């Protein structure tokens, strides 16, 4: 029997890249999975079809997380369609790049809405449904949460916010047997940061392993935290970065 049999997970930003890998991994371990998307409806449906073809259960949920009610609505739809909620993976993120002098209030609001506000509101909504053994897992960034570079001030601000959020919420939900953790990816080969991109060699040289990781590496770590092995891990961040921050 799979570790997550009978569980229900919601993965935000689950239509592609790390989110899609996480959704498929959780499903492979027995969980029913909801994935959110904004514009990539076809990709989200492909993730659902792949999970269903393997014998799992999945649904795609449209959710524009720049909108204040979208995160809670996604949680509500997950519970309505899949019957419960045990695992929330806050994966959706907004890649923000540019010098501070070019930041506008509108751009700042958009980044914080997706990377911070939606995380908090999704967790708030999920907490009303999570029981003993529930999991909230946030996807951060070793790049910008730990060793940010120039022109990533907004991304660094948003991802750093997850540190305090994870620690404080772990204390708040701990008495209910719910864990809260963050996974910090390093250089991962996705369409947003391809292993053959312009900065790929620079990134590889900063890792101890000298290479990019794959989305499946992050998915495996999330699945571990979501399963029995993660039951005594909370209030902390796991670096999955090939030694990038070593």
Secondary structure, DSSP 8 states (H G I E B T S, - for coil): --TTTT-EEEETT-SSHHHHHHHHHHHHTT-EEEEEESS-HHHHHHHHHHHHHTT--EEEEE--TTSTTHHHHHHHHHHHHHS---EEEE-------S-GGG--HHHHHHHHIIIIIHHHHHHHHHHTT--TT-EEEEE--HHHHTS--TT-HHHHHHHHHHHHHHHHHHHHHHTTT-EEEEEEE-SEESSSS-TTSTTHHHHHHTSSSSS-EEHHHHHHHHHHHHSGGGTT--SEEEEESTTTT-
